[in-house]
Amino acid sequence: MIYLKDILYRVSLEAVVGNTTLAVNDIHFDSRKVGFNDVFVAVRGTQTDGHEYINKAVEQGALAIVCEEMPQQTVNGITYVKVKNAQQALAYMADNFYGNPSANLKLVGVTGTNGKTTVASLLYQLFTKAGFKVGLLSTVQVMVAEDKFPATHTTPDSLTINSYLQKMNEAGVEYCFMEVSSHGIAQHRTTGLKFAGGIFTNLTHEHLDYHNSFAEYRDVKKAFFDQLPASAFALTNVDDKNGTVMLQNTKAKKYTYALKSVADYKANILENGFGGMLLKINEHEVWTKLIGNFNAYNVLAIYAASELLGLTTLESLKYISELNAVSGRFQYYISEGKITAIVDYAHTPDALQNVLETINSIRTKNEELITVVGCGGDRDRSKRPKMGHIASALSTKVIFTSDNPRTEDPDKIIEEVEGGVEPQNFKKVMSISSRLQAIKTACQLANPNDIILIAGKGHETYQEINGVRKDFDDFKIVSETLKELKK
């Protein structure tokens, strides 16, 4: 039995009306889920304001309401708790309700624009191979040791995070790796969690539809490191100009990694091909199935983190050589006719440039590089022409198409993407709003040894149009189309 007063520990209280020595059944911030003897936390979201549903929660059996603004009319027998920030309060309450589960394992957060999923997922793979029970909270999936759960957000809400962490405690999980998004930090979803370490990958143009400026986006990421305890490590990529910013105010032990700069963990690419890379990390050579400069950074971060978490150098190198690519991250298929199809999540200008430059550094230039790419609707519009510019400049042919148009007109999105194409590249470009038809067209255009890159959706197995998600798997479609065409 857990009491309201216990789950309010560390919450900054402004006023309390009623009794806090009440046994609580559950906590919710979605009024539709509230039941008898539950606590309802009224959170102000981007779409709705939980304060509008306080009466509904009471009608459904809530015994306590946590809110930023007291309702004009209160109900006798119901406890009302006023707080300054309901999102922050929810995070502390969730941590307390589930028994502070992050303190019972080594939790490592990975933040940055690109590479979060790869680094977190590969660390999960590596520590599993090393014989540990491991947890994963990622964009692609949630893992509680060997049990798989679907992922809904890059960083889930604080109740969901703590619920999974409690499951991990029950399963005997020793390490957990989680993606920490800027939205998650800004909305206090990770507040109250005890982290054993934090990893910064890079910072590029993204989420400026949510954050007011790049500086705000950077500072939100930095806030994660500011909150790390002295017992944790803070590992940052110092080849990124924002890497040192992350370490400025952290109490955690500071470590750096880089390919170009002086750093605690340094790597050089000795060989790079479609079959993998040979890296030299701090005087040790290791072969990895992963490809490209951006993955060299990811592998280096994984190596550094595994050592900081207690693995020996030989263990880290051995398991790195066995790691497989993450679904939708430079995932490739080679057809009978020697056409290479690559599916990648690259949905930011920087990520797209990294993938295209990697392909161009490996290919012989005697073959075509056909890129299929679009931009998501209801998201940062300013990156669209940049994506168009990069795709058309670094490919031999480009097909602009739909990504997840959501509530926007796909053709209007494509027009904005086309706005970044320079005159000398006009002849390379065609636009097909149907993503299915765009992929099939790329397959028809491809000849033996050509390369098709399908960018933007990666691991996603759906396409969202006007609020409806329909089954759509880039990798499945391109591989099946090439088989059908016998190419």
DOTI-627328 format. One record per residue (C-alpha): x, y, z. Coordinates in steps of 0.1 Angstrom, whole numbers. Example, Ala and Ser with C-alpha at 12.3 -4.5 7.8 and 13.67 -1.06 7.14 Angstrom:
<nodes>
- 123;-45;78 $
- 137;-11;71 $
</nodes>
This chain:
<nodes>
- 0;0;0 $
- 14;34;-10 $
- 1;67;4 $
- -4;100;-14 $
- 21;117;10 $
- 48;92;0 $
- 45;97;-37 $
- 46;135;-32 $
- 82;132;-18 $
- 105;158;-36 $
- 75;175;-53 $
- 75;213;-48 $
- 41;219;-32 $
- 24;253;-33 $
- -8;244;-15 $
- -27;213;-2 $
- -64;211;4 $
- -75;179;21 $
- -58;147;34 $
- -26;133;20 $
- -27;101;42 $
- -47;83;15 $
- -39;50;0 $
- -34;54;-38 $
- -42;28;-64 $
- -26;44;-95 $
- -15;76;-111 $
- -27;90;-144 $
- -24;122;-165 $
- -49;109;-190 $
- -83;114;-175 $
- -98;86;-196 $
- -77;61;-177 $
- -86;73;-142 $
- -103;48;-119 $
- -113;44;-82 $
- -88;58;-57 $
- -64;70;-84 $
- -45;103;-85 $
- -50;125;-116 $
- -22;149;-125 $
- -34;178;-147 $
- -6;184;-172 $
- -7;212;-197 $
- 2;196;-231 $
- 8;210;-266 $
- -26;199;-277 $
- -48;197;-245 $
- -48;211;-210 $
- -54;185;-183 $
- -70;211;-161 $
- -101;209;-184 $
- -106;173;-173 $
- -103;176;-135 $
- -141;172;-130 $
- -142;142;-153 $
- -114;126;-133 $
- -133;132;-101 $
- -164;117;-116 $
- -144;86;-125 $
- -132;80;-89 $
- -100;101;-85 $
- -93;107;-48 $
- -67;134;-54 $
- -59;160;-80 $
- -25;174;-87 $
- -26;207;-106 $
- -9;240;-113 $
- -42;260;-109 $
- -68;251;-83 $
- -103;246;-98 $
- -129;273;-89 $
- -151;247;-73 $
- -136;219;-53 $
- -154;187;-42 $
- -156;176;-5 $
- -135;145;2 $
- -112;151;-27 $
- -76;162;-20 $
- -62;190;-42 $
- -25;196;-45 $
- -12;227;-62 $
- 23;225;-77 $
- 44;249;-97 $
- 51;224;-126 $
- 28;195;-131 $
- 51;177;-155 $
- 80;178;-130 $
- 56;167;-102 $
- 44;138;-123 $
- 80;126;-129 $
- 88;126;-92 $
- 55;110;-83 $
- 61;83;-109 $
- 96;76;-96 $
- 82;73;-60 $
- 51;53;-70 $
- 72;26;-88 $
- 98;24;-60 $
- 126;45;-74 $
- 136;17;-99 $
- 164;36;-117 $
- 185;35;-85 $
- 185;-3;-87 $
- 203;-6;-120 $
- 229;13;-140 $
- 209;37;-163 $
- 227;54;-191 $
- 210;82;-212 $
- 220;89;-248 $
- 212;124;-262 $
- 219;143;-294 $
- 203;149;-327 $
- 216;118;-346 $
- 229;85;-334 $
- 208;81;-302 $
- 190;49;-314 $
- 221;33;-328 $
- 243;40;-297 $
- 216;29;-272 $
- 206;-2;-292 $
- 242;-13;-298 $
- 250;-9;-261 $
- 220;-31;-254 $
- 234;-57;-279 $
- 269;-55;-265 $
- 261;-59;-228 $
- 237;-87;-237 $
- 265;-105;-255 $
- 287;-99;-224 $
- 262;-120;-204 $
- 243;-93;-186 $
- 205;-88;-183 $
- 200;-55;-201 $
- 171;-30;-207 $
- 165;-7;-236 $
- 142;23;-240 $
- 145;34;-277 $
- 127;48;-307 $
- 127;14;-323 $
- 117;-8;-293 $
- 116;-13;-256 $
- 135;-44;-242 $
- 132;-58;-207 $
- 160;-84;-209 $
- 147;-107;-237 $
- 111;-94;-236 $
- 102;-70;-264 $
- 76;-42;-262 $
- 65;-17;-289 $
- 80;19;-287 $
- 56;49;-290 $
- 80;78;-283 $
- 117;84;-284 $
- 115;91;-247 $
- 82;79;-232 $
- 63;97;-205 $
- 76;95;-169 $
- 49;70;-158 $
- 58;46;-187 $
- 95;50;-181 $
- 93;41;-145 $
- 68;13;-152 $
- 93;-3;-175 $
- 122;3;-151 $
- 102;-15;-124 $
- 97;-44;-148 $
- 135;-44;-154 $
- 141;-45;-116 $
- 118;-75;-113 $
- 136;-92;-143 $
- 170;-87;-126 $
- 182;-62;-153 $
- 216;-47;-144 $
- 221;-21;-172 $
- 196;0;-191 $
- 203;22;-221 $
- 178;49;-230 $
- 174;76;-257 $
- 169;110;-241 $
- 152;134;-265 $
- 150;172;-262 $
- 112;169;-258 $
- 117;144;-230 $
- 141;167;-212 $
- 120;198;-217 $
- 88;180;-205 $
- 106;166;-174 $
- 100;130;-185 $
- 135;120;-171 $
- 133;142;-140 $
- 139;121;-108 $
- 157;93;-126 $
- 191;83;-113 $
- 216;81;-142 $
- 249;63;-141 $
- 260;80;-172 $
- 251;103;-201 $
- 264;103;-237 $
- 262;132;-261 $
- 264;123;-299 $
- 261;156;-318 $
- 238;186;-323 $
- 223;196;-357 $
- 193;213;-372 $
- 162;196;-357 $
- 130;202;-337 $
- 130;239;-342 $
- 92;236;-346 $
- 91;228;-309 $
- 121;247;-295 $
- 122;285;-303 $
- 158;286;-314 $
- 189;264;-319 $
- 204;279;-286 $
- 173;268;-267 $
- 175;233;-283 $
- 212;231;-273 $
- 205;243;-237 $
- 177;217;-232 $
- 202;190;-241 $
- 228;206;-218 $
- 202;205;-189 $
- 204;167;-190 $
- 241;168;-182 $
- 237;196;-157 $
- 214;172;-137 $
- 238;142;-137 $
- 251;132;-102 $
- 288;133;-93 $
- 288;94;-93 $
- 279;94;-130 $
- 300;98;-161 $
- 294;124;-189 $
- 308;113;-222 $
- 308;138;-251 $
- 318;141;-287 $
- 343;170;-288 $
- 344;170;-327 $
- 310;187;-323 $
- 314;223;-314 $
- 286;219;-288 $
- 303;189;-272 $
- 322;209;-246 $
- 291;230;-238 $
- 275;199;-225 $
- 302;195;-198 $
- 303;231;-186 $
- 282;227;-155 $
- 280;189;-149 $
- 290;174;-116 $
- 296;140;-134 $
- 331;127;-143 $
- 340;142;-177 $
- 352;121;-207 $
- 356;129;-244 $
- 357;111;-277 $
- 366;122;-312 $
- 379;113;-346 $
- 396;146;-353 $
- 403;163;-319 $
- 424;154;-289 $
- 402;133;-267 $
- 402;105;-240 $
- 389;81;-266 $
- 402;85;-302 $
- 395;66;-334 $
- 408;65;-370 $
- 391;48;-399 $
- 417;25;-416 $
- 393;8;-441 $
- 357;16;-451 $
- 335;-4;-474 $
- 299;-18;-478 $
- 310;-48;-458 $
- 321;-28;-428 $
- 349;-8;-413 $
- 383;-13;-398 $
- 389;11;-369 $
- 418;19;-348 $
- 406;29;-313 $
- 432;41;-288 $
- 459;19;-305 $
- 436;-11;-308 $
- 423;-23;-342 $
- 387;-36;-345 $
- 365;-46;-374 $
- 329;-37;-373 $
- 300;-45;-397 $
- 288;-9;-393 $
- 296;16;-421 $
- 306;52;-425 $
- 321;81;-405 $
- 289;87;-385 $
- 290;50;-374 $
- 327;54;-365 $
- 315;80;-339 $
- 288;57;-327 $
- 312;27;-323 $
- 337;49;-305 $
- 310;61;-281 $
- 299;25;-275 $
- 335;15;-268 $
- 341;44;-244 $
- 308;38;-225 $
- 314;0;-222 $
- 349;7;-206 $
- 334;33;-183 $
- 308;8;-172 $
- 334;-17;-163 $
- 342;-40;-193 $
- 378;-46;-202 $
- 393;-34;-234 $
- 394;-69;-249 $
- 358;-76;-240 $
- 346;-43;-256 $
- 365;-49;-288 $
- 354;-85;-291 $
- 317;-77;-287 $
- 319;-46;-310 $
- 332;-69;-338 $
- 300;-90;-334 $
- 274;-62;-334 $
- 247;-60;-361 $
- 233;-29;-376 $
- 201;-15;-360 $
- 169;-18;-380 $
- 165;11;-404 $
- 199;25;-398 $
- 220;20;-429 $
- 202;-13;-434 $
- 210;-27;-468 $
- 199;-54;-493 $
- 218;-66;-523 $
- 197;-80;-551 $
- 206;-109;-575 $
- 214;-82;-601 $
- 239;-66;-577 $
- 217;-35;-570 $
- 223;-23;-534 $
- 193;-8;-516 $
- 200;11;-484 $
- 172;21;-460 $
- 181;48;-434 $
- 163;69;-409 $
- 181;101;-421 $
- 154;127;-416 $
- 176;157;-408 $
- 199;176;-432 $
- 230;166;-413 $
- 220;129;-412 $
- 211;128;-449 $
- 245;145;-457 $
- 263;119;-436 $
- 247;90;-453 $
- 251;103;-488 $
- 288;113;-482 $
- 294;78;-468 $
- 279;61;-499 $
- 299;84;-522 $
- 331;77;-503 $
- 327;40;-509 $
- 312;38;-544 $
- 334;38;-576 $
- 314;66;-593 $
- 307;43;-623 $
- 273;36;-609 $
- 242;57;-602 $
- 232;68;-567 $
- 194;71;-567 $
- 180;88;-536 $
- 143;86;-525 $
- 136;112;-498 $
- 108;134;-484 $
- 101;154;-453 $
- 75;149;-426 $
- 44;171;-423 $
- 35;192;-392 $
- 72;194;-384 $
- 101;219;-388 $
- 95;234;-423 $
- 128;253;-424 $
- 148;221;-430 $
- 129;211;-461 $
- 148;231;-487 $
- 181;220;-470 $
- 171;184;-475 $
- 163;191;-511 $
- 197;208;-517 $
- 217;180;-501 $
- 199;152;-518 $
- 202;168;-553 $
- 238;178;-548 $
- 251;145;-536 $
- 230;120;-557 $
- 230;112;-594 $
- 192;109;-594 $
- 167;120;-568 $
- 130;112;-564 $
- 112;136;-539 $
- 82;119;-523 $
- 60;118;-492 $
- 74;109;-458 $
- 47;110;-431 $
- 27;140;-444 $
- 4;138;-413 $
- -22;167;-418 $
- -3;185;-446 $
- -7;183;-483 $
- 22;160;-496 $
- 26;180;-528 $
- 30;212;-509 $
- 57;196;-487 $
- 75;184;-518 $
- 74;219;-533 $
- 92;232;-503 $
- 118;205;-506 $
- 123;213;-543 $
- 130;249;-533 $
- 165;239;-522 $
- 175;224;-556 $
- 201;245;-574 $
- 196;250;-612 $
- 225;228;-622 $
- 207;199;-604 $
- 172;204;-619 $
- 177;176;-644 $
- 185;150;-617 $
- 152;155;-599 $
- 117;141;-603 $
- 88;142;-578 $
- 63;114;-571 $
- 40;120;-541 $
- 32;83;-537 $
- 60;68;-516 $
- 52;33;-529 $
- 54;45;-565 $
- 86;65;-558 $
- 104;34;-545 $
- 91;12;-574 $
- 103;39;-598 $
- 138;39;-582 $
- 140;2;-586 $
- 129;4;-623 $
- 156;30;-629 $
- 184;11;-612 $
- 209;-10;-632 $
- 234;-36;-620 $
- 258;-21;-594 $
- 236;10;-589 $
- 228;21;-553 $
- 193;31;-541 $
- 190;51;-509 $
- 156;54;-493 $
- 159;80;-465 $
- 137;94;-438 $
- 116;66;-423 $
- 141;39;-415 $
- 127;14;-389 $
- 91;28;-392 $
- 67;3;-406 $
- 38;28;-412 $
- 30;60;-431 $
- 9;86;-413 $
- -16;104;-435 $
- -44;126;-420 $
- -41;110;-386 $
- -43;74;-400 $
- -13;51;-398 $
- -11;26;-427 $
- 13;-3;-430 $
- 44;8;-449 $
- 78;-7;-446 $
- 105;8;-468 $
- 129;-21;-465 $
- 102;-47;-473 $
- 89;-28;-503 $
- 123;-22;-519 $
- 136;-57;-514 $
- 104;-73;-527 $
- 102;-49;-557 $
- 138;-58;-567 $
- 129;-95;-564 $
- 98;-90;-585 $
- 117;-71;-612 $
- 144;-98;-611 $
- 170;-71;-609 $
</nodes>
